[in-house]
Amino acid sequence: MDSRTVLVLLWMLLLCTSTGIKLDGNGYVDVTIAISSRVPQDNTLIDKIKDMVTEGSIHLHQAMDKKVYFKEATILVPPTWNSKEFTKARAESYEKAKIIIDNANRAYGDEPYTHQYGECGAEAQYIHFTPNFLRDDKLIKTYGSRGKVLVHEWAHLRWGVYDEYSETKPFYHSNGRIEATRCSKNIEGQFYDESNRPCHTDPQTLLPTNGCKFFPNKYQNTDSSIMFLPSLDSVSTFCRESEHNYEAPNLQNKKCGKATWTVIFEDSVDKDALRSLKPLLSSPPAPSFKVVQRMHRVVCLVLDVSGSMQGSRILRLQQASTHFLQNIIEDQASVGIVTFSSDASTLSPLTTIDDSTREKLVKLLPKVADGGTYICKGLNLGLEVLKKDNGDVIGDEIIFLTDGEASDDINSCVPAAIESGAIIHTIALGNKADEALRKMAAKTGGKFITASDDILSNQLLNGFSSLTIPTGNQTKDPVQIDSVGIKTSDWFNGTILVDQTIGTKTSFTITYEKSLPDISIQSPSGSTYKQVQMRHDEAAKTVTLKVPGTAEPGDWKYSIQTTISQSLTITATSQAARADVPPIVLKAHMNQQFSDGTKPMIVFAEVSQNYKPVIKAEVWAYLESESGSAQELQLLDNGAGADTFKDDGIYSRYFTQIKKGRSSLKVRVKNQDGLARFTFQKSGGAPYVPGYVVNGVVEMNPPKPPVSEESLEVGRFTRTATGESFEVAFTGSTPPNFPPNRITDLSAEIQEDSVLLNWTAPGEDLDYGTAKSYEIRWSFDLKVLRFNFSNAHIFNTAAISPQEAGSVEQHSFNPNITIQNGTTIFFAVQSEDKENVKSEISNIAQASKMLPGPKPTEMPEIDLKLMFIAISVCLATVVIIGIIAITTWALSRRKLSGS
């Protein structure tokens, strides 16, 4: 690495300008709260947001031992809202906001929740509040103050902790007692059903029957925990190790296996800062707010036309840019074009997009390449073009494409470009594009895309397709239906499925390498579109069919015939068929944009429609390195390995076969066999409290509105999506050897004097391959397994050979003891690979032996007021008897002394 590169990397790392939440001293800054464009204008929402964050800052400060608070927040309002008080947004966007205000997710209603599917300690995706939650003060009674609810969700979002309550397992056995799932166990309350009557006991489980709820006492003598019930007035902090309830069958124990406080200070993104920060000596200042707005897009294409772009690269640049201008950039946006090599030129000033200007801009795209790669000349001219509309570049976008290392000193221009306020998307074509591109995108809120020289992968065109700025209304965003390619000297045939949720602005883009093939596309009803009905750009070797009106749902057949050997691709995009029905969408990303090999990389793909998860679909990831080598990886939604929750529409997998350098990510989902379903599964949320016990009397809260839980058919569909590219730089010549993944779904069931254990098999390396062996231990004491695993009792597993990763393991064991009624036993598993590297200890499963009773039993129905009177009478009687006894004794003593 030369001195210039070292210098560049140093200033990149030291620059304070960046996107995303961070700590500035003791205060959190760059907190973006984005209101969806689906929300009608209501300026009181802005005040409600400010009130929530201001109150939340006080609670956060108290909960975290006075170490942190909310210092600065930015509220992004929709482009349709009108006010002279809104300033221009910089890098803020709805897509990257960590707190969103949008219409309700049907699974949650107005209940706040955090979209969280990473490992314990990993940052979550976003917090979702509804406008009604912010406006309706009646919800404060059932969920708690908005500020404290924000802190509950913030802990999910920022620190990757999980809930300490459980809607699926609200009760459990502990030492012969029935306990409510909670932390800490110092929180007291009573069990009642929805009719405010004492609960029944299930004769099979000896636990309260369905419908039984835990009603906490309104006034408590404990201050934890916010992750259990933030609505309690006394609750003000998080559970720590000294009070953590390890037995509770909640997600915090299942996913993390440790106290919330421990995760925050040992595993979260802020762990180092939090350990070093000193508490504030006084109350924190109130947060400061900015209210910003992003109007129509202003974009400048800055395109490399240096000598290394000659041949297929300049052609692919034309094809990708043509697709972007024809099908991706929205009407009323402004677009300019700049090229650079040894010098820079403006091919087009900012031009408002409509049907006629799209054609004009396409014709202006560069066709020849020559000269050096002077990045600064192109970057500086691009910024000048952006300034022409209003004198600044704040919130404007540059799409910067290059294939080579800089011929000039980028230290003279890139820092200023970052500070300018423009969003800079960078596209690296080939394996020699400058290393500064990824960091420049990251610092400005842009996207980083790589593309190899493999024409068939269509990476460059797909990368341009991903450069959108969503506002929260998915009916206006383009979706990519499919993108495939082939090298042939004959026929290229296939079908593209237009499903019921899309159809407007449908386009088919065909690219060819050498000579124009014969193309025809047939609609589901049999209408055929011939080449004369398509737009042909001879210079870009691109043919486009824009289907008028709304495309018919069903299979569209394409037939492409060539008489010479050449590469052909077809890409289909569309938008929502109806303005009131969002389409099925696919989002893809890695858990890290840069990896040094010490932390496993995970591929995520989310399939949904208007927050409804799509489950049971077939999802594949394609990861292609800059050298052109590609790997396929099937993503799973099975709740094991890298996947946090089963059937939540998040498909994931560890990526173990990592290669040095930069790689692109493309994901394809299909439901050709019709097995996919919508689901309304929840995986957390601010806890709803059915009521409180006050002086022995239950005070009911308003009932929680019902939410849909039915599973609905999806219908056939396909989607493709391009995620941001990523970079890997590990030491040595081979990838690191990871242990088997931690088992997180271990379950146990006692069957007479044996126990049946179930779990999903891990792999040799995380969730890839086959582990070598299992070590399975048990104990009557959960903490023995948690803190002294090797001291617990061990099962003989010599006869068990682990199955391939993802397989269901089910084994029965005999602990060689007589399991008495009322006994609770705890179990855990540790895997080992062929290198004798051991996994983390699994979640701790528990099972209790409870002999069934003859019929459901009801806890005695006691009038608490009468009970109080009876106890008072008993106490008074005891006092009177005591007084009489003492008086009698005193009189007898006096008589004795007198005699």
FENMO-V344493 format. One record per residue. N is the residue number from 0. RES is the residue in one letter. D_CENTER is the distance of its C-alpha to the mean C-alpha in whole Angstrom. Layout:
N:RES:D_CENTER ; N:RES:D_CENTER
This chain:
0:M:36 ; 1:D:38 ; 2:S:39 ; 3:R:37 ; 4:T:34 ; 5:V:34 ; 6:L:35 ; 7:V:32 ; 8:L:29 ; 9:L:30 ; 10:W:30 ; 11:M:27 ; 12:L:26 ; 13:L:28 ; 14:L:27 ; 15:C:26 ; 16:T:24 ; 17:S:20 ; 18:T:17 ; 19:G:14 ; 20:I:15 ; 21:K:18 ; 22:L:21 ; 23:D:24 ; 24:G:27 ; 25:N:26 ; 26:G:24 ; 27:Y:20 ; 28:V:21 ; 29:D:19 ; 30:V:17 ; 31:T:16 ; 32:I:16 ; 33:A:16 ; 34:I:18 ; 35:S:18 ; 36:S:21 ; 37:R:21 ; 38:V:22 ; 39:P:26 ; 40:Q:27 ; 41:D:28 ; 42:N:29 ; 43:T:29 ; 44:L:25 ; 45:I:25 ; 46:D:27 ; 47:K:25 ; 48:I:22 ; 49:K:25 ; 50:D:26 ; 51:M:23 ; 52:V:22 ; 53:T:26 ; 54:E:26 ; 55:G:22 ; 56:S:24 ; 57:I:27 ; 58:H:25 ; 59:L:23 ; 60:H:26 ; 61:Q:27 ; 62:A:25 ; 63:M:24 ; 64:D:28 ; 65:K:29 ; 66:K:27 ; 67:V:24 ; 68:Y:24 ; 69:F:22 ; 70:K:24 ; 71:E:23 ; 72:A:21 ; 73:T:21 ; 74:I:21 ; 75:L:20 ; 76:V:22 ; 77:P:22 ; 78:P:25 ; 79:T:27 ; 80:W:28 ; 81:N:31 ; 82:S:32 ; 83:K:34 ; 84:E:32 ; 85:F:29 ; 86:T:29 ; 87:K:27 ; 88:A:24 ; 89:R:23 ; 90:A:20 ; 91:E:18 ; 92:S:16 ; 93:Y:14 ; 94:E:12 ; 95:K:11 ; 96:A:12 ; 97:K:10 ; 98:I:12 ; 99:I:13 ; 100:I:16 ; 101:D:16 ; 102:N:18 ; 103:A:17 ; 104:N:15 ; 105:R:18 ; 106:A:17 ; 107:Y:17 ; 108:G:19 ; 109:D:20 ; 110:E:18 ; 111:P:15 ; 112:Y:12 ; 113:T:9 ; 114:H:5 ; 115:Q:5 ; 116:Y:5 ; 117:G:7 ; 118:E:10 ; 119:C:13 ; 120:G:13 ; 121:A:10 ; 122:E:8 ; 123:A:5 ; 124:Q:4 ; 125:Y:7 ; 126:I:10 ; 127:H:12 ; 128:F:15 ; 129:T:18 ; 130:P:21 ; 131:N:23 ; 132:F:22 ; 133:L:23 ; 134:R:26 ; 135:D:27 ; 136:D:29 ; 137:K:30 ; 138:L:26 ; 139:I:26 ; 140:K:29 ; 141:T:26 ; 142:Y:23 ; 143:G:25 ; 144:S:25 ; 145:R:22 ; 146:G:23 ; 147:K:22 ; 148:V:19 ; 149:L:17 ; 150:V:18 ; 151:H:17 ; 152:E:13 ; 153:W:14 ; 154:A:14 ; 155:H:11 ; 156:L:9 ; 157:R:12 ; 158:W:13 ; 159:G:11 ; 160:V:13 ; 161:Y:14 ; 162:D:16 ; 163:E:20 ; 164:Y:21 ; 165:S:21 ; 166:E:21 ; 167:T:22 ; 168:K:24 ; 169:P:26 ; 170:F:29 ; 171:Y:30 ; 172:H:33 ; 173:S:34 ; 174:N:38 ; 175:G:39 ; 176:R:37 ; 177:I:35 ; 178:E:32 ; 179:A:29 ; 180:T:26 ; 181:R:25 ; 182:C:25 ; 183:S:28 ; 184:K:31 ; 185:N:33 ; 186:I:31 ; 187:E:34 ; 188:G:34 ; 189:Q:36 ; 190:F:35 ; 191:Y:36 ; 192:D:35 ; 193:E:34 ; 194:S:37 ; 195:N:38 ; 196:R:40 ; 197:P:40 ; 198:C:37 ; 199:H:39 ; 200:T:38 ; 201:D:37 ; 202:P:40 ; 203:Q:38 ; 204:T:35 ; 205:L:37 ; 206:L:34 ; 207:P:34 ; 208:T:34 ; 209:N:31 ; 210:G:31 ; 211:C:32 ; 212:K:30 ; 213:F:30 ; 214:F:32 ; 215:P:32 ; 216:N:35 ; 217:K:34 ; 218:Y:36 ; 219:Q:35 ; 220:N:36 ; 221:T:32 ; 222:D:30 ; 223:S:27 ; 224:S:24 ; 225:I:22 ; 226:M:19 ; 227:F:22 ; 228:L:23 ; 229:P:23 ; 230:S:25 ; 231:L:28 ; 232:D:30 ; 233:S:31 ; 234:V:28 ; 235:S:27 ; 236:T:25 ; 237:F:23 ; 238:C:24 ; 239:R:26 ; 240:E:27 ; 241:S:31 ; 242:E:30 ; 243:H:26 ; 244:N:27 ; 245:Y:26 ; 246:E:28 ; 247:A:25 ; 248:P:23 ; 249:N:20 ; 250:L:16 ; 251:Q:17 ; 252:N:20 ; 253:K:19 ; 254:K:16 ; 255:C:17 ; 256:G:21 ; 257:K:22 ; 258:A:22 ; 259:T:20 ; 260:W:22 ; 261:T:22 ; 262:V:18 ; 263:I:18 ; 264:F:21 ; 265:E:21 ; 266:D:18 ; 267:S:15 ; 268:V:15 ; 269:D:18 ; 270:K:20 ; 271:D:23 ; 272:A:23 ; 273:L:23 ; 274:R:26 ; 275:S:28 ; 276:L:28 ; 277:K:31 ; 278:P:31 ; 279:L:32 ; 280:L:36 ; 281:S:35 ; 282:S:33 ; 283:P:30 ; 284:P:31 ; 285:A:29 ; 286:P:26 ; 287:S:27 ; 288:F:26 ; 289:K:26 ; 290:V:25 ; 291:V:24 ; 292:Q:24 ; 293:R:24 ; 294:M:26 ; 295:H:27 ; 296:R:26 ; 297:V:29 ; 298:V:28 ; 299:C:30 ; 300:L:30 ; 301:V:32 ; 302:L:33 ; 303:D:35 ; 304:V:38 ; 305:S:39 ; 306:G:42 ; 307:S:39 ; 308:M:37 ; 309:Q:40 ; 310:G:40 ; 311:S:37 ; 312:R:35 ; 313:I:37 ; 314:L:37 ; 315:R:33 ; 316:L:32 ; 317:Q:34 ; 318:Q:33 ; 319:A:29 ; 320:S:30 ; 321:T:32 ; 322:H:29 ; 323:F:27 ; 324:L:30 ; 325:Q:31 ; 326:N:28 ; 327:I:25 ; 328:I:26 ; 329:E:27 ; 330:D:30 ; 331:Q:32 ; 332:A:29 ; 333:S:32 ; 334:V:32 ; 335:G:34 ; 336:I:35 ; 337:V:36 ; 338:T:37 ; 339:F:38 ; 340:S:40 ; 341:S:43 ; 342:D:43 ; 343:A:40 ; 344:S:41 ; 345:T:40 ; 346:L:40 ; 347:S:39 ; 348:P:38 ; 349:L:36 ; 350:T:36 ; 351:T:35 ; 352:I:33 ; 353:D:35 ; 354:D:37 ; 355:S:40 ; 356:T:38 ; 357:R:35 ; 358:E:38 ; 359:K:40 ; 360:L:37 ; 361:V:37 ; 362:K:40 ; 363:L:40 ; 364:L:38 ; 365:P:39 ; 366:K:41 ; 367:V:43 ; 368:A:41 ; 369:D:44 ; 370:G:44 ; 371:G:42 ; 372:T:38 ; 373:Y:38 ; 374:I:35 ; 375:C:36 ; 376:K:38 ; 377:G:36 ; 378:L:33 ; 379:N:36 ; 380:L:37 ; 381:G:34 ; 382:L:33 ; 383:E:37 ; 384:V:36 ; 385:L:33 ; 386:K:35 ; 387:K:38 ; 388:D:36 ; 389:N:36 ; 390:G:37 ; 391:D:34 ; 392:V:30 ; 393:I:28 ; 394:G:25 ; 395:D:27 ; 396:E:25 ; 397:I:27 ; 398:I:26 ; 399:F:28 ; 400:L:29 ; 401:T:31 ; 402:D:32 ; 403:G:34 ; 404:E:34 ; 405:A:36 ; 406:S:39 ; 407:D:39 ; 408:D:38 ; 409:I:34 ; 410:N:35 ; 411:S:37 ; 412:C:34 ; 413:V:31 ; 414:P:31 ; 415:A:32 ; 416:A:30 ; 417:I:27 ; 418:E:29 ; 419:S:30 ; 420:G:27 ; 421:A:26 ; 422:I:23 ; 423:I:24 ; 424:H:22 ; 425:T:24 ; 426:I:24 ; 427:A:26 ; 428:L:29 ; 429:G:30 ; 430:N:30 ; 431:K:32 ; 432:A:30 ; 433:D:30 ; 434:E:28 ; 435:A:27 ; 436:L:25 ; 437:R:22 ; 438:K:22 ; 439:M:24 ; 440:A:21 ; 441:A:18 ; 442:K:21 ; 443:T:21 ; 444:G:18 ; 445:G:19 ; 446:K:17 ; 447:F:19 ; 448:I:20 ; 449:T:23 ; 450:A:25 ; 451:S:28 ; 452:D:31 ; 453:D:31 ; 454:I:32 ; 455:L:31 ; 456:S:27 ; 457:N:27 ; 458:Q:24 ; 459:L:26 ; 460:L:26 ; 461:N:22 ; 462:G:21 ; 463:F:23 ; 464:S:22 ; 465:S:18 ; 466:L:20 ; 467:T:19 ; 468:I:18 ; 469:P:17 ; 470:T:18 ; 471:G:16 ; 472:N:19 ; 473:Q:18 ; 474:T:21 ; 475:K:22 ; 476:D:20 ; 477:P:21 ; 478:V:20 ; 479:Q:21 ; 480:I:23 ; 481:D:24 ; 482:S:25 ; 483:V:28 ; 484:G:31 ; 485:I:34 ; 486:K:37 ; 487:T:40 ; 488:S:44 ; 489:D:44 ; 490:W:41 ; 491:F:38 ; 492:N:37 ; 493:G:34 ; 494:T:32 ; 495:I:29 ; 496:L:28 ; 497:V:27 ; 498:D:26 ; 499:Q:27 ; 500:T:24 ; 501:I:25 ; 502:G:28 ; 503:T:29 ; 504:K:29 ; 505:T:29 ; 506:S:30 ; 507:F:31 ; 508:T:32 ; 509:I:34 ; 510:T:35 ; 511:Y:37 ; 512:E:39 ; 513:K:43 ; 514:S:44 ; 515:L:43 ; 516:P:43 ; 517:D:44 ; 518:I:41 ; 519:S:41 ; 520:I:38 ; 521:Q:39 ; 522:S:37 ; 523:P:37 ; 524:S:40 ; 525:G:42 ; 526:S:42 ; 527:T:42 ; 528:Y:41 ; 529:K:43 ; 530:Q:43 ; 531:V:45 ; 532:Q:43 ; 533:M:40 ; 534:R:40 ; 535:H:41 ; 536:D:40 ; 537:E:43 ; 538:A:42 ; 539:A:38 ; 540:K:39 ; 541:T:36 ; 542:V:37 ; 543:T:35 ; 544:L:36 ; 545:K:34 ; 546:V:35 ; 547:P:36 ; 548:G:35 ; 549:T:32 ; 550:A:32 ; 551:E:33 ; 552:P:31 ; 553:G:31 ; 554:D:32 ; 555:W:33 ; 556:K:36 ; 557:Y:36 ; 558:S:39 ; 559:I:40 ; 560:Q:43 ; 561:T:44 ; 562:T:47 ; 563:I:46 ; 564:S:43 ; 565:Q:40 ; 566:S:37 ; 567:L:35 ; 568:T:32 ; 569:I:31 ; 570:T:27 ; 571:A:27 ; 572:T:25 ; 573:S:25 ; 574:Q:24 ; 575:A:24 ; 576:A:27 ; 577:R:27 ; 578:A:26 ; 579:D:25 ; 580:V:23 ; 581:P:20 ; 582:P:19 ; 583:I:17 ; 584:V:15 ; 585:L:13 ; 586:K:10 ; 587:A:10 ; 588:H:9 ; 589:M:11 ; 590:N:9 ; 591:Q:13 ; 592:Q:15 ; 593:F:18 ; 594:S:19 ; 595:D:22 ; 596:G:22 ; 597:T:22 ; 598:K:18 ; 599:P:17 ; 600:M:15 ; 601:I:12 ; 602:V:12 ; 603:F:9 ; 604:A:10 ; 605:E:8 ; 606:V:12 ; 607:S:13 ; 608:Q:15 ; 609:N:15 ; 610:Y:12 ; 611:K:14 ; 612:P:13 ; 613:V:15 ; 614:I:16 ; 615:K:19 ; 616:A:19 ; 617:E:20 ; 618:V:17 ; 619:W:18 ; 620:A:17 ; 621:Y:20 ; 622:L:20 ; 623:E:23 ; 624:S:25 ; 625:E:27 ; 626:S:30 ; 627:G:29 ; 628:S:28 ; 629:A:25 ; 630:Q:24 ; 631:E:22 ; 632:L:20 ; 633:Q:19 ; 634:L:15 ; 635:L:15 ; 636:D:14 ; 637:N:16 ; 638:G:15 ; 639:A:16 ; 640:G:16 ; 641:A:13 ; 642:D:12 ; 643:T:11 ; 644:F:12 ; 645:K:14 ; 646:D:15 ; 647:D:11 ; 648:G:11 ; 649:I:9 ; 650:Y:11 ; 651:S:11 ; 652:R:14 ; 653:Y:15 ; 654:F:17 ; 655:T:21 ; 656:Q:23 ; 657:I:22 ; 658:K:25 ; 659:K:26 ; 660:G:25 ; 661:R:23 ; 662:S:21 ; 663:S:20 ; 664:L:17 ; 665:K:18 ; 666:V:16 ; 667:R:18 ; 668:V:18 ; 669:K:21 ; 670:N:23 ; 671:Q:26 ; 672:D:27 ; 673:G:26 ; 674:L:24 ; 675:A:21 ; 676:R:20 ; 677:F:18 ; 678:T:17 ; 679:F:17 ; 680:Q:15 ; 681:K:14 ; 682:S:12 ; 683:G:13 ; 684:G:14 ; 685:A:17 ; 686:P:20 ; 687:Y:23 ; 688:V:26 ; 689:P:29 ; 690:G:32 ; 691:Y:33 ; 692:V:37 ; 693:V:39 ; 694:N:42 ; 695:G:42 ; 696:V:41 ; 697:V:38 ; 698:E:37 ; 699:M:35 ; 700:N:32 ; 701:P:31 ; 702:P:30 ; 703:K:26 ; 704:P:26 ; 705:P:25 ; 706:V:22 ; 707:S:22 ; 708:E:22 ; 709:E:23 ; 710:S:22 ; 711:L:23 ; 712:E:24 ; 713:V:22 ; 714:G:25 ; 715:R:25 ; 716:F:23 ; 717:T:22 ; 718:R:19 ; 719:T:19 ; 720:A:16 ; 721:T:16 ; 722:G:14 ; 723:E:15 ; 724:S:17 ; 725:F:17 ; 726:E:20 ; 727:V:22 ; 728:A:25 ; 729:F:26 ; 730:T:30 ; 731:G:32 ; 732:S:32 ; 733:T:30 ; 734:P:26 ; 735:P:26 ; 736:N:26 ; 737:F:24 ; 738:P:24 ; 739:P:23 ; 740:N:20 ; 741:R:20 ; 742:I:21 ; 743:T:19 ; 744:D:20 ; 745:L:24 ; 746:S:26 ; 747:A:30 ; 748:E:32 ; 749:I:36 ; 750:Q:39 ; 751:E:42 ; 752:D:42 ; 753:S:40 ; 754:V:36 ; 755:L:34 ; 756:L:30 ; 757:N:27 ; 758:W:24 ; 759:T:23 ; 760:A:24 ; 761:P:23 ; 762:G:24 ; 763:E:26 ; 764:D:24 ; 765:L:20 ; 766:D:20 ; 767:Y:23 ; 768:G:26 ; 769:T:28 ; 770:A:29 ; 771:K:32 ; 772:S:32 ; 773:Y:31 ; 774:E:32 ; 775:I:32 ; 776:R:34 ; 777:W:34 ; 778:S:36 ; 779:F:37 ; 780:D:35 ; 781:L:31 ; 782:K:31 ; 783:V:34 ; 784:L:31 ; 785:R:28 ; 786:F:31 ; 787:N:33 ; 788:F:32 ; 789:S:35 ; 790:N:38 ; 791:A:36 ; 792:H:38 ; 793:I:38 ; 794:F:38 ; 795:N:40 ; 796:T:37 ; 797:A:40 ; 798:A:40 ; 799:I:36 ; 800:S:35 ; 801:P:31 ; 802:Q:30 ; 803:E:27 ; 804:A:24 ; 805:G:22 ; 806:S:25 ; 807:V:26 ; 808:E:28 ; 809:Q:31 ; 810:H:34 ; 811:S:36 ; 812:F:38 ; 813:N:41 ; 814:P:41 ; 815:N:44 ; 816:I:45 ; 817:T:46 ; 818:I:43 ; 819:Q:44 ; 820:N:43 ; 821:G:40 ; 822:T:39 ; 823:T:36 ; 824:I:35 ; 825:F:31 ; 826:F:30 ; 827:A:28 ; 828:V:28 ; 829:Q:28 ; 830:S:28 ; 831:E:30 ; 832:D:30 ; 833:K:33 ; 834:E:33 ; 835:N:33 ; 836:V:30 ; 837:K:28 ; 838:S:25 ; 839:E:23 ; 840:I:25 ; 841:S:23 ; 842:N:22 ; 843:I:25 ; 844:A:26 ; 845:Q:29 ; 846:A:32 ; 847:S:35 ; 848:K:38 ; 849:M:39 ; 850:L:42 ; 851:P:42 ; 852:G:44 ; 853:P:47 ; 854:K:45 ; 855:P:42 ; 856:T:43 ; 857:E:43 ; 858:M:43 ; 859:P:46 ; 860:E:46 ; 861:I:47 ; 862:D:48 ; 863:L:46 ; 864:K:49 ; 865:L:52 ; 866:M:51 ; 867:F:51 ; 868:I:54 ; 869:A:55 ; 870:I:54 ; 871:S:55 ; 872:V:59 ; 873:C:58 ; 874:L:58 ; 875:A:61 ; 876:T:63 ; 877:V:62 ; 878:V:63 ; 879:I:66 ; 880:I:67 ; 881:G:66 ; 882:I:69 ; 883:I:71 ; 884:A:71 ; 885:I:71 ; 886:T:74 ; 887:T:76 ; 888:W:76 ; 889:A:77 ; 890:L:80 ; 891:S:81 ; 892:R:81 ; 893:R:83 ; 894:K:85 ; 895:L:85 ; 896:S:86 ; 897:G:89 ; 898:S:91
